[in-house]
Amino acid sequence: MSDASIPRAMRQPFSLKLASNAFLLVWLLLAAFPLVWVLLMSFKSPVDAFSSNAWEVISGPRTLADGAGISIVDIVLFVVFAWGAIKAATVWLMPMATAEGTLQKIFNWAVIALGFGVLAVIGLFFLLPVVAAPIEGLLGPLGQPIFGLTTQHYAAVWVENAFYENFRNSMVVTIGVVTVSLTVGTLAGYGLARSGSTFAFWILIIALIFRALPHSVLVAGYLPVFINSAELLSPILGENAPTLYGQPLAVIAVLVSINQPFTIWMLRSFFQNIPVDLDESARVDGCTHFQAFRWVIMPVMWPGVITTGLFSFLLAYNDFLVTSLLLDASNQTMVPAIAGYFNRETTTTDQVEAVAAAVSITAPLFLLVMIFQRQIVSGLTAGAVKG
């Protein structure tokens, strides 16, 4: 909206515009600097990564001297590839995710996100070098590397250190938490939003208090149950009763307990913004309460489900305390595994590999936001953060 279309009384003075824009610029720089800096470090040799000279961290002279670098051609191809990837995620892939049912739509989005991630890795690490090599040969000196860059630390982390196992464990925990939280949250949020009783209000207040409890309290409370789960479940499952301590199922149970009140509050806020007339119209047409919820309300709730699911994803994906206390070494997720990288006595090469692992876990987050940006914006503006 241009200033000319805004009434004169509502126009901001130039000094206020300058101050607010300057504040936002400084905040963005402060927020983006750590991520950009560790990203640069992860592609450099240890000497360059931990250099006190900022330009050496950026240019990577020792990395370049070791024969690893990128040219102007590589940079141009990467920009073109990134633009095409964003275009594919936000425009071309959107029609492929259309479906009649909500569950089918979620499944389509999950398959598309996974496939897009795999193709992005293949294109970035395998196709781009093949395409760039002949072009650099034709350009001669202009195709020579100008910045030091190496991917050996990522190869060491994911292949030699088997970081893919930690990624798999994180996906098991995260998908489990999101699935249970959204399933229970949508049903509970819909019921509480359509209930005008005082009892429903106090349920929400109790849920909010429960959400405010420290995570360590919940872990301490569940810990004896998980350790003795084999004995507790033996009357039902017999000798096959499992010990839940150290298993992803224990973490999923605790994180769902932590996340569920927040999920219910958010989804209840969405349901309250949906007119009750939709329920009544569906009932008049012959739908049961559940059919009205399933076929009429949930399609309207799609942005709210995506937004709430993203918050649930972030809670489970970034959790450190619960996963580090309840999982054994073989089932460790990515965040505690990275903390183990930094805490042990290591060489500078191991430290750069730890930085590469830390950068790696941000890729799925960017992918999610890039693909679901329209639903997230729609969800937030529709009232997901109200109430």
C-alpha positions in Angstrom: 0.0 0.0 0.0 1.5 3.4 -1.0 1.6 6.4 1.2 -0.8 8.2 -1.1 -3.6 5.8 -0.3 -3.2 6.2 3.5 -5.1 9.0 5.2 -2.8 11.9 6.2 -3.7 11.5 9.9 -2.6 7.8 9.8 0.8 8.4 8.0 3.9 7.8 10.0 6.4 10.6 10.3 9.7 10.0 8.4 11.7 9.8 11.7 9.4 7.0 13.0 9.7 5.1 9.7 13.5 5.5 9.8 13.8 4.3 13.4 11.5 1.3 13.0 13.2 0.2 9.8 16.6 0.6 11.3 15.5 -1.4 14.3 14.2 -4.2 12.1 17.4 -4.2 10.0 19.6 -4.5 13.1 17.4 -7.2 14.6 17.6 -9.2 11.3 21.3 -8.9 11.2 21.7 -10.0 14.8 19.4 -13.0 14.2 20.9 -14.1 10.9 24.6 -13.6 11.8 25.1 -16.8 13.9 23.5 -19.0 11.2 25.4 -17.4 8.3 28.7 -17.6 10.3 28.4 -21.2 11.3 27.4 -22.0 7.7 30.6 -20.4 6.4 32.6 -22.3 9.1 31.2 -25.7 8.1 32.5 -25.4 4.6 36.1 -24.4 5.6 39.2 -26.3 6.7 39.8 -26.1 10.5 42.5 -23.4 10.1 40.1 -21.1 8.2 37.0 -21.9 10.3 38.6 -20.8 13.6 40.7 -18.0 12.2 40.7 -14.7 14.1 40.6 -12.9 10.7 37.0 -12.6 9.5 38.0 -12.4 5.9 39.9 -15.7 6.1 36.7 -17.4 7.4 34.8 -16.0 4.4 37.4 -16.5 1.7 39.0 -19.7 3.1 42.6 -19.3 1.7 43.9 -22.5 3.4 40.9 -24.4 2.1 41.6 -23.0 -1.4 45.2 -24.0 -1.1 44.2 -27.6 -0.3 42.5 -27.7 -3.7 38.9 -27.2 -2.5 37.0 -24.1 -3.7 34.2 -22.6 -5.8 34.3 -20.4 -8.8 32.0 -17.7 -10.1 30.3 -20.3 -12.2 29.5 -22.4 -9.1 28.1 -19.4 -7.4 25.8 -18.5 -10.4 24.7 -22.1 -10.8 23.9 -22.3 -7.1 21.8 -19.1 -7.2 19.9 -20.4 -10.2 19.4 -23.8 -8.5 18.2 -22.1 -5.3 15.7 -19.9 -7.2 14.4 -22.9 -9.1 14.0 -24.9 -5.9 12.1 -22.2 -4.2 9.9 -21.8 -7.3 9.2 -25.5 -7.4 8.4 -25.6 -3.7 6.1 -22.6 -3.6 4.4 -22.7 -7.0 4.8 -25.9 -9.0 4.4 -28.3 -6.1 1.3 -26.7 -4.6 -1.2 -28.2 -7.1 0.2 -31.7 -6.6 -0.8 -31.6 -2.9 -4.5 -31.1 -3.5 -6.7 -33.9 -2.2 -10.2 -34.5 -1.0 -9.5 -35.6 2.6 -7.3 -34.0 5.2 -5.3 -37.2 5.9 -4.7 -37.7 2.2 -3.6 -34.1 1.9 -1.2 -34.5 4.9 0.2 -37.6 3.2 0.7 -35.9 -0.1 2.5 -33.0 1.6 4.8 -35.4 3.5 5.7 -37.3 0.3 6.4 -34.1 -1.6 8.5 -32.6 1.2 10.6 -35.8 1.5 11.0 -36.1 -2.3 11.9 -32.4 -2.6 14.5 -32.8 0.1 16.1 -35.8 -1.6 16.1 -34.1 -5.0 17.6 -30.9 -3.5 20.5 -32.9 -1.9 21.1 -34.8 -5.2 21.1 -31.6 -7.2 23.3 -29.6 -4.9 26.0 -32.2 -4.2 26.0 -34.3 -7.3 24.4 -32.6 -10.3 25.8 -29.0 -9.9 29.5 -30.2 -9.8 29.0 -32.2 -13.0 27.4 -29.3 -14.8 29.9 -26.7 -13.5 33.1 -28.7 -14.5 32.8 -28.3 -18.3 31.7 -24.7 -18.1 34.7 -23.9 -15.9 37.0 -25.6 -18.4 35.7 -23.5 -21.3 36.2 -20.3 -19.3 39.8 -21.0 -18.4 41.2 -18.6 -15.8 37.7 -17.1 -15.2 36.5 -20.6 -14.2 39.2 -21.0 -11.5 38.1 -21.2 -7.8 38.1 -17.9 -5.9 36.7 -18.9 -2.5 37.7 -21.9 -0.5 34.9 -24.4 0.1 34.8 -28.1 1.0 32.0 -30.5 1.8 34.3 -33.1 3.5 33.0 -32.3 7.0 29.4 -33.0 5.9 30.5 -36.3 4.4 32.4 -37.2 7.6 29.4 -36.4 9.7 26.7 -38.2 7.7 28.7 -41.1 6.4 31.6 -41.8 8.7 29.9 -40.8 12.0 26.5 -42.3 10.8 24.6 -39.1 11.7 21.8 -40.4 9.4 20.8 -42.7 12.3 20.3 -39.7 14.6 18.3 -38.1 11.8 16.1 -41.2 11.5 15.5 -41.2 15.3 14.6 -37.5 15.2 12.1 -38.2 12.5 10.5 -41.1 14.4 10.1 -39.0 17.5 8.9 -35.9 15.6 6.4 -37.6 13.4 5.0 -39.5 16.4 4.6 -36.3 18.5 3.0 -34.4 15.6 0.6 -37.2 14.7 -0.6 -37.8 18.3 -0.8 -34.1 19.2 -2.8 -33.1 16.1 -5.1 -36.1 16.3 -6.0 -35.5 20.0 -5.8 -31.7 19.7 -8.2 -31.4 16.8 -10.8 -33.5 18.5 -10.4 -31.9 21.9 -10.2 -28.4 20.5 -13.3 -28.9 18.5 -15.2 -30.2 21.5 -14.1 -27.4 23.8 -14.8 -24.7 21.2 -18.3 -26.0 20.7 -19.0 -26.4 24.4 -20.2 -23.5 26.4 -19.9 -25.1 29.8 -17.9 -23.8 32.7 -16.3 -27.3 33.0 -14.7 -26.9 29.5 -13.2 -23.5 30.6 -11.6 -25.0 33.7 -10.2 -27.9 31.6 -8.4 -25.2 29.5 -7.1 -23.4 32.6 -5.7 -26.7 34.0 -4.2 -27.5 30.6 -2.5 -24.1 30.6 -1.1 -24.7 34.1 0.1 -28.1 33.1 1.9 -26.6 30.1 3.8 -24.2 32.4 5.4 -27.0 34.4 9.2 -27.4 33.9 10.0 -30.3 31.6 12.2 -31.9 34.2 9.3 -32.4 36.5 7.4 -34.4 33.9 10.5 -36.5 33.0 11.1 -37.2 36.7 7.5 -38.3 37.1 7.5 -40.6 34.1 11.0 -42.0 34.6 10.0 -44.7 37.2 7.1 -45.8 35.0 9.4 -46.2 31.9 12.1 -48.1 33.9 9.6 -50.5 35.4 7.4 -50.7 32.3 8.3 -54.4 31.6 6.9 -55.4 35.0 3.9 -53.2 34.7 3.0 -54.5 31.3 3.8 -58.1 31.9 0.3 -59.0 33.0 -1.0 -57.8 29.6 1.8 -58.6 27.2 3.5 -61.4 29.1 7.2 -62.1 28.5 7.2 -59.8 25.5 6.5 -56.7 27.6 9.1 -54.0 26.6 11.1 -51.7 28.7 10.2 -48.2 27.5 13.2 -46.5 29.0 15.7 -45.6 26.2 13.1 -46.1 23.5 11.5 -43.4 21.2 8.0 -44.3 22.5 8.9 -42.9 25.9 10.0 -39.6 24.5 6.9 -39.4 22.3 4.7 -39.9 25.4 6.5 -37.1 27.4 6.6 -34.6 24.6 3.0 -35.2 23.7 2.1 -34.5 27.4 4.1 -31.3 27.3 2.8 -30.2 23.9 -0.9 -31.2 24.1 -2.2 -28.3 26.2 -0.6 -25.8 23.7 -2.0 -27.7 20.8 -5.5 -27.8 22.3 -5.5 -24.0 23.0 -4.3 -23.1 19.4 -6.8 -25.4 17.7 -9.7 -24.3 20.0 -8.9 -20.7 18.9 -9.2 -21.7 15.3 -12.5 -23.6 15.8 -14.0 -20.6 17.6 -13.3 -18.5 14.5 -15.4 -21.0 12.3 -19.1 -20.2 12.3 -21.4 -22.7 14.1 -23.7 -22.3 11.1 -21.4 -24.7 9.2 -22.0 -27.4 11.8 -25.7 -26.8 11.7 -25.9 -26.9 7.9 -24.0 -30.2 7.8 -26.3 -31.6 10.4 -29.4 -30.5 8.5 -27.9 -32.3 5.4 -27.8 -35.5 7.3 -24.3 -35.6 8.7 -23.5 -36.9 12.1 -21.4 -34.8 14.5 -18.2 -36.6 13.5 -19.1 -36.4 9.8 -19.6 -32.7 10.0 -16.3 -32.4 11.8 -14.5 -34.6 9.3 -16.0 -33.4 6.0 -17.0 -29.8 6.6 -15.0 -28.3 9.5 -11.5 -29.9 8.9 -11.1 -28.7 5.3 -11.7 -25.1 6.6 -9.2 -25.8 9.5 -6.4 -26.8 7.2 -4.2 -23.7 7.7 -4.7 -24.0 11.5 -3.7 -27.7 11.4 -0.5 -26.8 9.4 0.4 -23.9 11.8 -0.2 -26.0 14.9 1.6 -28.9 13.4 4.7 -26.8 12.7 4.9 -25.7 16.4 4.5 -29.3 17.5 7.3 -30.2 15.0 9.6 -27.6 16.4 9.1 -28.7 20.0 9.9 -32.3 19.2 12.6 -31.6 16.7 14.6 -29.2 18.9 14.1 -30.8 22.2 17.2 -31.5 24.2 16.3 -32.2 27.8 13.7 -35.0 27.4 15.6 -36.8 24.6 19.0 -36.7 26.4 17.5 -38.1 29.6 15.2 -40.8 28.2 17.0 -42.1 25.1 20.1 -44.4 25.1 23.0 -43.9 22.7 21.6 -46.2 20.0 18.3 -44.2 19.8 19.8 -40.7 20.3 18.2 -37.9 18.3 20.2 -35.1 16.5 20.2 -32.3 19.1 21.7 -34.4 22.0 24.1 -36.0 19.5 25.4 -32.6 18.4 25.7 -31.6 22.1 27.9 -34.7 22.5 30.1 -33.5 19.6 30.8 -30.2 21.4 31.2 -31.5 24.9 33.8 -34.2 24.3 37.5 -33.5 24.0 38.1 -33.2 20.2 40.4 -31.8 17.6 39.6 -28.7 15.6 38.5 -31.0 12.7 36.0 -32.7 15.0 34.7 -29.3 16.1 34.1 -28.2 12.5 32.3 -31.5 11.9 30.1 -30.6 14.9 29.4 -27.3 13.3 28.5 -29.1 10.1 26.1 -31.3 12.0 24.5 -28.3 13.6 24.0 -26.6 10.3 22.5 -29.8 8.8 19.6 -29.9 11.2 18.4 -26.5 10.0 17.7 -27.8 6.5 14.4 -29.6 7.3 13.2 -26.4 9.1 13.8 -24.2 6.1 12.2 -26.8 3.8 9.0 -26.9 5.9 8.7 -23.2 6.1 9.4 -22.8 2.4 6.7 -25.4 1.4 4.1 -24.5 4.0 4.6 -20.7 4.0 1.2 -19.9 2.6 -0.6 -22.1 5.1 1.5 -20.7 8.0 0.8 -17.1 7.1 -2.9 -17.9 6.6 -3.0 -19.7 9.9 -1.4 -17.0 11.9 -3.5 -14.3 10.4 -6.7 -16.3 11.0 -6.3 -16.3 14.7 -4.0 -19.1 15.7 -2.2 -17.0 18.2 -5.3 -15.5 19.8 -6.8 -16.6 23.0 
